[in-house]
C-alpha cells in the first residue's frame, strides 16, 4: 500500500475538485442570490472528501485537526456547526 502525507492528500484532492468545479459547476452557480460564502465550494468539497480518507471518529475532531494543522490553507474555515 502506498502512503501519502496529509498535506499531499489535501493538495491533490483540492486540485482535482477545483479543476472539475471550474469546468462543470462554476458557470451554473455564479448567479445564485444571497451572501457570498466565505469558503469556496472547492474548499468545502475537498474537506468533505478528505474526511472520508483520514481516520477521525467524527466531524468535530476532523475540523479541529484541520484548524490546528492546516489553518493557513483554509483561512476562512467555518465553525464545525456551519460546516455541517
Backbone as a chain_set.jsonl record, in Angstrom:
{"seq": "XXXXXXXXXXXXXXXXXXXXXXXXXXXXXXXXXXXXXXXXXXXXXXXXXXXXXXXXXXXXXXXXXXXXXXXXXXXXXXXXXXXX", "coords": {"N": [[0.842, -1.17, 0.0], [0.476, 2.255, -0.727], [1.645, 5.045, 0.996], [0.589, 8.334, 1.708], [1.271, 11.654, 2.584], [-0.65, 13.858, 4.695], [-0.803, 16.555, 3.831], [-0.129, 16.369, 1.106], [-2.243, 14.793, 0.256], [-4.453, 16.508, 0.745], [-3.778, 18.604, -1.026], [-3.729, 17.318, -3.549], [-6.387, 16.35, -3.809], [-7.752, 18.792, -3.643], [-6.866, 20.11, -6.003], [-7.884, 18.438, -8.02], [-10.664, 18.578, -7.462], [-11.104, 21.359, -7.675], [-10.412, 21.88, -10.361], [-12.369, 20.307, -11.652], [-14.671, 21.616, -10.676], [-14.39, 24.186, -11.801], [-14.694, 23.579, -14.529], [-17.165, 22.192, -14.739], [-19.177, 23.089, -12.91], [-19.072, 25.77, -11.948], [-20.092, 27.836, -13.7], [-22.807, 27.385, -13.562], [-23.561, 28.058, -11.017], [-22.938, 30.664, -10.461], [-24.785, 32.739, -10.485], [-26.351, 32.607, -8.231], [-28.529, 33.841, -5.728], [-27.999, 35.817, -2.71], [-25.759, 35.995, 0.141], [-22.273, 36.142, -0.449], [-20.396, 33.217, -0.008], [-17.97, 32.467, 2.592], [-16.088, 30.453, 2.34], [-14.836, 28.654, -0.459], [-16.648, 26.618, -2.826], [-15.048, 24.545, -3.738], [-13.172, 24.268, -1.659], [-14.797, 23.378, 0.462], [-15.856, 20.99, -0.603], [-13.456, 19.597, -0.918], [-12.604, 19.268, 1.772], [-14.727, 17.685, 2.687], [-14.365, 15.343, 1.166], [-11.734, 14.561, 1.903], [-12.138, 14.038, 4.57], [-13.27, 11.543, 4.524], [-11.091, 9.929, 4.044], [-9.253, 10.211, 6.11], [-8.61, 8.933, 9.369], [-10.633, 9.872, 11.523], [-12.784, 10.02, 14.368], [-15.04, 11.602, 14.177], [-16.73, 14.471, 12.707], [-16.21, 16.826, 14.157], [-13.686, 16.346, 15.362], [-12.146, 16.074, 13.077], [-12.375, 18.638, 11.85], [-11.186, 20.114, 13.88], [-8.577, 19.091, 13.68], [-7.85, 20.006, 11.106], [-8.052, 22.76, 11.566], [-6.027, 23.063, 13.496], [-3.708, 22.234, 12.133], [-3.698, 22.957, 9.414], [-4.613, 25.513, 9.079], [-3.702, 27.821, 7.752], [-4.028, 27.107, 5.135], [-6.736, 27.056, 4.831], [-8.019, 29.728, 5.414], [-10.506, 30.862, 5.94], [-11.963, 29.018, 7.346], [-14.868, 27.363, 8.293], [-16.888, 27.265, 11.291], [-17.487, 24.255, 13.152], [-20.246, 23.73, 13.379], [-21.277, 25.26, 11.298], [-20.1, 24.093, 9.117], [-21.325, 21.671, 8.968]], "CA": [[0.0, 0.0, 0.0], [1.229, 3.5, -0.818], [1.295, 6.046, 1.991], [0.677, 9.712, 1.256], [1.12, 12.528, 3.745], [-1.928, 14.587, 4.708], [-0.703, 17.75, 3.002], [-0.193, 15.958, -0.299], [-3.61, 14.341, 0.016], [-5.284, 17.713, 0.647], [-3.435, 19.33, -2.247], [-4.149, 16.536, -4.715], [-7.849, 16.353, -3.906], [-8.201, 20.15, -3.959], [-6.605, 20.4, -7.414], [-8.853, 17.682, -8.815], [-12.001, 19.142, -7.221], [-11.173, 22.721, -8.204], [-10.448, 21.775, -11.825], [-13.709, 19.816, -12.005], [-15.636, 22.671, -10.366], [-14.239, 25.243, -12.806], [-15.184, 23.124, -15.831], [-18.51, 21.627, -14.755], [-20.179, 23.609, -11.976], [-18.972, 27.194, -11.63], [-20.981, 28.657, -14.516], [-24.209, 27.166, -13.205], [-23.836, 28.538, -9.664], [-22.47, 32.037, -10.287], [-25.887, 33.692, -10.36], [-27.156, 32.321, -7.054], [-28.717, 35.008, -4.867], [-27.588, 35.674, -1.321], [-24.442, 36.439, 0.572], [-21.159, 35.348, -0.977], [-19.851, 32.375, 1.065], [-16.588, 32.762, 2.967], [-15.262, 29.367, 1.799], [-15.229, 28.273, -1.813], [-17.232, 25.283, -2.974], [-13.942, 23.597, -3.878], [-12.603, 24.02, -0.332], [-15.746, 22.573, 1.242], [-15.867, 19.645, -1.185], [-12.173, 18.972, -0.595], [-12.63, 18.826, 3.169], [-15.685, 16.58, 2.813], [-13.751, 14.142, 0.604], [-10.58, 14.174, 2.708], [-12.638, 13.498, 5.832], [-13.515, 10.117, 4.323], [-9.82, 9.218, 3.968], [-8.488, 10.3, 7.355], [-9.311, 8.163, 10.408], [-11.115, 10.622, 12.682], [-14.057, 9.454, 14.791], [-16.168, 12.459, 13.855], [-16.503, 15.729, 12.014], [-15.632, 17.795, 15.091], [-12.267, 16.055, 15.5], [-11.515, 16.36, 11.789], [-12.285, 20.09, 11.704], [-10.163, 20.526, 14.834], [-7.286, 18.736, 13.092], [-7.59, 20.955, 10.017], [-7.829, 24.066, 12.195], [-4.753, 23.033, 14.195], [-2.559, 21.909, 11.292], [-3.777, 23.497, 8.054], [-5.415, 26.744, 9.134], [-3.242, 28.767, 6.733], [-4.553, 26.662, 3.843], [-8.171, 27.331, 4.861], [-8.108, 30.871, 6.329], [-11.912, 31.171, 6.25], [-12.563, 27.76, 7.782], [-16.117, 27.52, 9.013], [-17.038, 26.548, 12.554], [-17.997, 22.907, 12.912], [-21.698, 23.767, 13.183], [-21.544, 25.822, 9.972], [-19.632, 23.136, 8.124], [-22.319, 20.626, 8.921]], "C": [[0.893, 1.24, 0.0], [0.721, 4.466, 0.239], [1.491, 7.433, 1.396], [0.469, 10.603, 2.472], [-0.155, 13.372, 3.59], [-1.902, 15.831, 3.83], [-0.798, 17.435, 1.521], [-1.589, 15.481, -0.665], [-4.543, 15.535, -0.158], [-5.036, 18.436, -0.672], [-3.943, 18.612, -3.488], [-5.661, 16.577, -4.884], [-8.355, 17.748, -4.241], [-8.007, 20.47, -5.438], [-7.62, 19.69, -8.306], [-10.245, 18.289, -8.69], [-12.123, 20.523, -7.851], [-11.209, 22.725, -9.73], [-11.821, 21.316, -12.301], [-14.748, 20.92, -11.803], [-15.581, 23.783, -11.406], [-14.859, 24.841, -14.143], [-16.673, 22.78, -15.829], [-19.561, 22.4, -13.965], [-20.211, 25.13, -11.897], [-19.959, 28.053, -12.412], [-22.451, 28.503, -14.147], [-24.558, 27.733, -11.832], [-23.445, 29.999, -9.455], [-23.608, 33.021, -10.02], [-26.802, 33.411, -9.171], [-27.316, 33.574, -6.2], [-28.171, 34.748, -3.459], [-26.173, 36.161, -1.083], [-23.373, 35.524, -0.017], [-20.558, 34.532, 0.173], [-18.391, 32.708, 1.353], [-15.623, 31.679, 2.491], [-15.764, 29.029, 0.405], [-15.87, 26.881, -1.802], [-16.135, 24.227, -3.05], [-13.308, 23.27, -2.527], [-13.509, 23.112, 0.488], [-15.799, 21.14, 0.713], [-14.579, 18.896, -0.875], [-12.182, 18.445, 0.826], [-13.588, 17.653, 3.361], [-15.089, 15.276, 2.284], [-12.58, 13.649, 1.445], [-11.032, 13.55, 4.025], [-12.925, 11.998, 5.721], [-12.224, 9.296, 4.323], [-9.047, 9.209, 5.272], [-9.278, 9.676, 8.504], [-9.664, 8.984, 11.654], [-12.49, 10.092, 13.061], [-15.259, 10.324, 14.436], [-15.74, 13.746, 13.177], [-15.821, 16.761, 12.913], [-14.118, 17.586, 15.231], [-11.519, 16.373, 14.201], [-11.342, 17.863, 11.596], [-11.251, 20.646, 12.676], [-8.763, 20.238, 14.322], [-6.908, 19.709, 11.981], [-7.277, 22.329, 10.594], [-6.443, 24.12, 12.852], [-3.536, 22.872, 13.295], [-2.54, 22.574, 9.917], [-4.6, 24.781, 7.995], [-5.008, 27.735, 8.04], [-3.714, 28.376, 5.331], [-6.04, 26.958, 3.708], [-8.421, 28.508, 5.803], [-9.536, 31.232, 6.729], [-12.67, 29.93, 6.693], [-13.795, 28.014, 8.638], [-16.044, 26.83, 10.374], [-17.657, 25.191, 12.235], [-19.494, 22.929, 12.666], [-22.072, 24.345, 11.824], [-21.156, 24.851, 8.868], [-20.673, 22.056, 7.903], [-23.465, 21.063, 8.035]], "O": [[1.937, 1.264, 0.651], [-0.484, 4.683, 0.366], [2.451, 7.671, 0.664], [-0.406, 10.34, 3.296], [-0.657, 13.565, 2.482], [-2.887, 16.127, 3.153], [-1.465, 18.145, 0.769], [-2.066, 15.735, -1.771], [-5.334, 15.573, -1.1], [-5.981, 18.832, -1.354], [-4.524, 19.236, -4.377], [-6.158, 16.812, -5.985], [-9.285, 17.891, -5.036], [-8.898, 21.045, -6.064], [-8.151, 20.286, -9.242], [-10.929, 18.493, -9.693], [-13.129, 20.828, -8.491], [-11.96, 23.495, -10.327], [-12.37, 21.876, -13.25], [-15.606, 21.134, -12.66], [-16.623, 24.271, -11.844], [-15.479, 25.666, -14.814], [-17.37, 23.046, -16.808], [-20.738, 22.364, -14.326], [-21.289, 25.715, -11.789], [-20.605, 28.922, -11.827], [-23.252, 29.404, -14.398], [-25.738, 27.875, -11.512], [-23.614, 30.517, -8.351], [-23.388, 34.047, -9.377], [-27.916, 33.93, -9.115], [-26.343, 34.293, -5.97], [-27.918, 33.606, -3.077], [-25.497, 36.665, -1.98], [-23.538, 34.306, -0.078], [-20.242, 35.094, 1.222], [-17.664, 33.171, 0.473], [-14.448, 31.966, 2.262], [-16.96, 29.106, 0.124], [-15.655, 26.085, -0.889], [-16.276, 23.14, -2.491], [-12.945, 22.121, -2.276], [-13.035, 22.178, 1.136], [-15.789, 20.188, 1.493], [-14.606, 17.696, -0.601], [-11.807, 17.297, 1.064], [-13.291, 16.727, 4.116], [-15.283, 14.219, 2.884], [-12.447, 12.447, 1.676], [-10.384, 12.638, 4.538], [-12.832, 11.271, 6.71], [-12.261, 8.092, 4.577], [-8.262, 8.293, 5.518], [-10.49, 9.874, 8.599], [-9.06, 8.806, 12.712], [-13.284, 9.75, 12.185], [-16.385, 9.829, 14.398], [-14.554, 14.064, 13.087], [-14.941, 17.49, 12.457], [-13.358, 18.554, 15.218], [-10.398, 16.881, 14.229], [-10.261, 18.312, 11.215], [-10.51, 21.564, 12.323], [-7.856, 21.049, 14.508], [-5.772, 20.18, 11.925], [-6.335, 22.988, 10.154], [-5.763, 25.143, 12.762], [-2.445, 23.32, 13.647], [-1.474, 22.734, 9.322], [-5.209, 25.09, 6.971], [-5.862, 28.411, 7.466], [-3.789, 29.225, 4.442], [-6.549, 27.094, 2.595], [-8.978, 28.317, 6.884], [-9.739, 31.854, 7.771], [-13.87, 29.803, 6.448], [-13.755, 28.792, 9.591], [-15.237, 25.924, 10.578], [-18.27, 25.004, 11.184], [-19.971, 22.194, 11.801], [-23.09, 23.955, 11.253], [-21.798, 24.792, 7.82], [-20.871, 21.587, 6.783], [-24.426, 20.315, 7.856]]}, "num_chains": 1, "name": "protein.A"}
